Amino acid sequence: MREEDSKLMSTTTKVDTIIDGLRARIQSGEFGQGGRLPSFRKLVEEYETSQETMNKAMQALQAEGLLLSSGAKGVFVNNPRLRVPGIVVDFSEYLKNEGLTPKSEFITKPEIIQPSQEIMKSMKLKKGEMVLCRQRKQGTDRSFFRIATDYYPMHLITDSMLEKAQNDPYFSLILAIKENFDKTIELSQEDLIARLPNTFEQEQLQLVRTNPVIESKSSNFTADKKTCILYYHKVLNANHFILSYNNVIHYWE
């Protein structure tokens, strides 16, 4: 065996040993639920390894969804995965009901745009019809869970709704459409793809390259299938969610 191959096998074995050891400690509750792990330096010393090897082990555990990196604040045990219904009318309110502190930020400024051919077809729009596009990252005060890009037909957006939607990342247009037009989502067509994140998604969601994501594209209509209330494109950190589907739409009064 070549010396280079021997060194590679030795490093790989060490990484796997650290991963198995830390995983067992996390699952046993040694660090507590949502607790902070010892400093990187202490772990390197404890496992008598190099920073490179420990970094590989920590990234693997992040990709598994067991750990969550908060930058300078340290590395924490990740919260249990959320069981999320297919359509959640107000994601921030849903997180509150789960005992979490929601956080939502605009990635790009909301604007009225001419939709692409794909979106026009998915929303059953006529040529020349415009949509309001909102792109946000959403999650909790600890980390962002998903990137949400939503498209709403402008004939369902009043001036007051537009102003709120452009200035408040927590504002729910689905609820506003229900209140102003008495239209609710009754039918949904969704496509899901599991994949690895691109560079933009890694940056926005603070993901390691091997962390899986779920890409979701969905057209959401009224019961008569004639009015599309919302078309969305979401990218979810797969380590935070269990997607659970039923036919009930959850509204919070």
C-alpha positions as CSV (number, residue, x, y, z in Angstrom):
1,M,0.0,0.0,0.0
2,R,1.3,3.4,-0.9
3,E,2.1,5.8,2.0
4,E,-0.4,8.3,0.6
5,D,-3.2,5.7,0.7
6,S,-2.3,4.6,4.2
7,K,-2.5,8.2,5.4
8,L,-5.8,8.7,3.7
9,M,-7.3,5.6,5.3
10,S,-5.9,6.6,8.7
11,T,-7.5,10.1,8.4
12,T,-10.8,8.6,7.2
13,T,-10.9,6.1,10.1
14,K,-10.2,8.9,12.6
15,V,-13.0,11.1,11.2
16,D,-15.5,8.2,11.4
17,T,-14.4,7.4,14.9
18,I,-15.0,11.1,16.0
19,I,-18.3,11.2,14.2
20,D,-19.6,8.0,15.9
21,G,-18.4,9.2,19.2
22,L,-19.9,12.7,19.1
23,R,-23.1,11.4,17.6
24,A,-23.5,9.0,20.5
25,R,-22.9,11.8,23.0
26,I,-25.4,14.1,21.3
27,Q,-28.1,11.4,21.1
28,S,-27.5,10.5,24.8
29,G,-28.3,14.1,25.7
30,E,-24.9,14.9,27.1
31,F,-25.0,18.4,25.7
32,G,-28.7,19.0,26.4
33,Q,-31.5,19.8,24.0
34,G,-30.2,22.8,21.9
35,G,-27.1,22.9,24.1
36,R,-23.7,24.2,23.1
37,L,-20.9,21.9,22.4
38,P,-17.4,22.5,23.9
39,S,-15.2,24.8,21.9
40,F,-13.6,23.6,18.7
41,R,-10.1,23.8,20.4
42,K,-11.3,21.7,23.3
43,L,-12.7,19.0,21.1
44,V,-9.5,18.9,19.1
45,E,-7.6,18.4,22.3
46,E,-10.0,15.8,23.7
47,Y,-9.9,13.6,20.6
48,E,-6.2,14.2,20.1
49,T,-6.7,15.1,16.4
50,S,-6.0,17.9,13.9
51,Q,-8.2,20.8,13.2
52,E,-8.8,19.6,9.7
53,T,-10.0,16.2,10.9
54,M,-12.3,17.7,13.5
55,N,-13.7,20.1,11.0
56,K,-14.6,17.2,8.7
57,A,-16.3,15.4,11.5
58,M,-18.3,18.5,12.6
59,Q,-19.4,19.2,9.0
60,A,-20.6,15.6,8.6
61,L,-22.7,15.9,11.8
62,Q,-24.1,19.2,10.5
63,A,-25.0,17.5,7.3
64,E,-26.8,14.8,9.3
65,G,-28.8,17.5,11.0
66,L,-27.5,16.8,14.5
67,L,-25.5,20.0,14.9
68,L,-26.2,23.7,14.0
69,S,-23.3,26.2,13.6
70,S,-24.0,29.7,14.8
71,G,-20.7,31.3,13.7
72,A,-18.8,33.0,16.5
73,K,-21.5,31.9,19.0
74,G,-20.4,28.3,18.7
75,V,-21.9,25.0,17.6
76,F,-25.2,23.8,19.1
77,V,-27.3,20.6,19.2
78,N,-30.0,21.1,16.6
79,N,-33.7,21.2,17.6
80,P,-35.9,18.2,16.7
81,R,-37.3,18.3,13.2
82,L,-40.5,20.2,12.7
83,R,-43.5,18.3,11.3
84,V,-44.9,20.8,8.8
85,P,-48.2,20.5,6.9
86,G,-47.8,20.9,3.1
87,I,-49.4,24.4,3.1
88,V,-48.9,26.7,6.1
89,V,-50.8,30.0,5.7
90,D,-48.6,31.9,8.1
91,F,-45.2,30.2,8.6
92,S,-44.1,32.7,11.4
93,E,-47.3,32.0,13.3
94,Y,-46.8,28.3,12.9
95,L,-43.3,28.5,14.4
96,K,-44.7,30.5,17.4
97,N,-47.2,27.8,18.0
98,E,-44.3,25.3,18.1
99,G,-42.7,27.3,20.8
100,L,-40.0,28.9,18.6
101,T,-39.1,32.6,18.0
102,P,-39.7,33.2,14.2
103,K,-37.4,35.3,12.1
104,S,-38.0,36.5,8.5
105,E,-35.9,38.7,6.2
106,F,-36.2,39.9,2.7
107,I,-33.5,38.7,0.4
108,T,-34.5,40.9,-2.4
109,K,-36.9,43.9,-2.4
110,P,-40.5,42.7,-3.2
111,E,-41.5,43.9,-6.7
112,I,-44.2,43.7,-9.3
113,I,-42.8,41.7,-12.3
114,Q,-43.8,40.1,-15.6
115,P,-43.7,36.3,-14.7
116,S,-41.8,33.8,-16.7
117,Q,-43.5,31.4,-19.1
118,E,-43.2,28.6,-16.5
119,I,-44.9,30.7,-13.8
120,M,-47.6,32.0,-16.2
121,K,-48.5,28.4,-17.2
122,S,-48.4,27.2,-13.6
123,M,-50.7,30.0,-12.4
124,K,-52.9,29.9,-15.5
125,L,-52.3,33.6,-16.2
126,K,-53.1,35.5,-19.4
127,K,-50.5,37.3,-21.4
128,G,-49.6,40.7,-19.8
129,E,-50.9,39.8,-16.3
130,M,-48.4,40.8,-13.6
131,V,-47.4,39.2,-10.3
132,L,-46.0,40.4,-7.0
133,C,-42.8,38.5,-6.2
134,R,-41.5,38.2,-2.6
135,Q,-38.2,36.4,-1.7
136,R,-37.5,35.9,1.9
137,K,-35.4,33.6,4.2
138,Q,-37.4,32.3,7.1
139,G,-36.6,30.5,10.3
140,T,-36.0,31.2,14.0
141,D,-33.7,33.5,16.0
142,R,-31.1,30.7,15.9
143,S,-31.0,29.9,12.2
144,F,-32.9,30.2,8.9
145,F,-34.8,27.1,7.7
146,R,-35.8,28.0,4.2
147,I,-35.7,30.4,1.2
148,A,-39.2,31.2,0.1
149,T,-39.9,32.9,-3.3
150,D,-43.7,33.6,-3.6
151,Y,-45.7,34.9,-6.6
152,Y,-49.2,36.4,-6.2
153,P,-51.5,37.6,-9.0
154,M,-51.8,41.4,-8.9
155,H,-55.6,41.3,-9.4
156,L,-55.8,39.9,-5.8
157,I,-53.5,42.6,-4.3
158,T,-54.9,45.9,-3.1
159,D,-52.8,49.0,-2.7
160,S,-52.9,48.5,1.1
161,M,-51.8,44.9,0.8
162,L,-49.0,45.8,-1.6
163,E,-47.6,48.4,0.8
164,K,-47.6,46.0,3.8
165,A,-46.2,43.1,1.7
166,Q,-43.3,45.3,0.5
167,N,-42.3,46.5,4.0
168,D,-43.2,43.8,6.4
169,P,-41.5,40.4,5.8
170,Y,-43.9,38.8,8.3
171,F,-47.1,40.0,6.5
172,S,-49.2,37.1,5.3
173,L,-50.7,37.8,1.9
174,I,-52.7,34.5,1.9
175,L,-54.6,35.6,5.0
176,A,-55.1,39.1,3.5
177,I,-56.5,37.6,0.3
178,K,-58.9,35.5,2.4
179,E,-60.0,38.6,4.3
180,N,-60.3,40.9,1.3
181,F,-61.5,38.6,-1.5
182,D,-62.9,35.6,0.5
183,K,-60.7,33.3,-1.5
184,T,-58.7,30.4,0.0
185,I,-56.4,27.7,-1.2
186,E,-58.3,24.5,-1.6
187,L,-56.2,22.6,-4.3
188,S,-52.4,22.4,-4.5
189,Q,-50.1,20.8,-7.0
190,E,-46.5,20.4,-5.6
191,D,-43.3,19.0,-7.0
192,L,-40.5,18.1,-4.5
193,I,-36.9,17.4,-5.4
194,A,-34.1,16.4,-2.9
195,R,-30.7,17.7,-3.8
196,L,-27.6,19.4,-2.5
197,P,-27.6,23.2,-2.2
198,N,-26.0,25.6,-4.6
199,T,-23.6,28.4,-3.5
200,F,-26.4,31.0,-3.0
201,E,-28.4,28.6,-0.9
202,Q,-25.4,27.7,1.2
203,E,-24.7,31.3,1.9
204,Q,-28.3,32.3,2.7
205,L,-29.0,29.3,5.0
206,Q,-25.5,28.9,6.3
207,L,-25.2,25.3,5.0
208,V,-22.3,23.0,4.5
209,R,-22.0,21.7,1.0
210,T,-23.2,18.2,1.9
211,N,-26.3,19.4,3.7
212,P,-29.3,18.2,1.7
213,V,-32.1,20.5,0.8
214,I,-35.7,20.0,-0.5
215,E,-36.7,22.1,-3.5
216,S,-40.5,22.7,-3.7
217,K,-42.5,24.2,-6.5
218,S,-46.3,24.5,-5.9
219,S,-49.3,26.0,-7.6
220,N,-52.2,26.7,-5.2
221,F,-55.8,27.3,-6.5
222,T,-59.3,27.9,-5.3
223,A,-61.7,25.0,-5.3
224,D,-62.9,25.8,-8.9
225,K,-59.3,25.6,-10.2
226,K,-59.8,28.9,-11.9
227,T,-58.0,31.3,-9.6
228,C,-54.4,30.7,-8.6
229,I,-53.8,32.4,-5.2
230,L,-50.1,31.6,-4.9
231,Y,-47.2,30.0,-6.8
232,Y,-44.2,29.4,-4.7
233,H,-40.6,28.1,-5.0
234,K,-39.1,27.1,-1.7
235,V,-35.8,25.7,-0.8
236,L,-35.9,24.0,2.6
237,N,-33.0,22.8,4.8
238,A,-33.9,19.1,4.9
239,N,-32.4,18.7,8.4
240,H,-35.1,20.9,9.9
241,F,-38.3,19.4,8.5
242,I,-40.6,16.4,8.3
243,L,-43.1,17.2,5.6
244,S,-46.5,16.0,6.6
245,Y,-49.4,16.3,4.1
246,N,-53.1,16.3,4.6
247,N,-56.0,18.3,3.0
248,V,-56.5,20.7,5.8
249,I,-55.5,24.4,5.4
250,H,-54.5,25.9,8.8
251,Y,-55.6,29.4,9.5
252,W,-54.9,31.5,12.6
253,E,-57.6,34.1,13.3
